[in-house]
Amino acid sequence: MRMTCRKLLALGLLVVTGGGLWAEDAPNANGAKKRIVVLGDSITAGYGLDPEEAYPALLQKKIDAAGLPFTVTNAGVSGDTTAGGLRRVAWALGQQGADVLVVALGGNDGLRGIQPEQTRENLAGIIDKARTKNPGMKVIVAGMQMPDNMGAEFTTSFKSLFPEIAKEKKAALVPFLLEGVGGSEELNQADRIHPTAEGQVKVADTVWKVLKGELAASGEVVP
């Protein structure tokens, strides 16, 4: 991600306008009741785009095309941190809970200089709290990375916390949510941070590579 820290802080994930879909969980084309909840920030919410262009909505299209019995709920809120996710995860899951939880938080923690250990503790708390609703819930942790100008020690510690927490909590891992998108002028909006509609397609593809494996592991036949 080739951009200055100041520009990231001014224009990046810290915006607090534009939330997620928060739609009622109506059955998808298969009449399904199983749920996938994506807990995230502005990237998940689809900041600057139509909600249907955000990657959770694109994941729903992949799921429907594959004939799988899952409904995706976009629980993305712009500007959210892992601390915010910890406070709202129970509400996001609702009484129904979820069969799969994708945790795509941490970018705002890094940009605000929150110590990686605190981010790690919050992510662990999110997963623990989610599994109190459904101990068998599958969890996917989406990794994030910081630009080099935040300092080598910080960026290394930050990058490593995601695979560490995934291993500790026996969760699946998306190594980098913005793989092939971060730092690309063509795939990001004018702020150089939030993906364009095309960039969101790549994010969806990145998450799908891991998500479809988790659905297959749960007994679903994934084409």
Secondary structure, DSSP 8 states (H G I E B T S, - for coil): --S-HHHHHHHSTT----B---------TT---EEEEEEESHHHHTTTS-GGGSHHHHHHHHHHHTT--EEEEEEEBTT--HHHHHHHHHHHHTTT--SEEEEE--HHHHHTT--HHHHHHHHHHHHHHHHHH-TT-EEEEE-----GGG-HHHHHHHHHHHHHHHHHTT-EEES-TTTTTTT-STTB-TTSSSB-HHHHHHHHHHHHHHHHHHHHHTT----
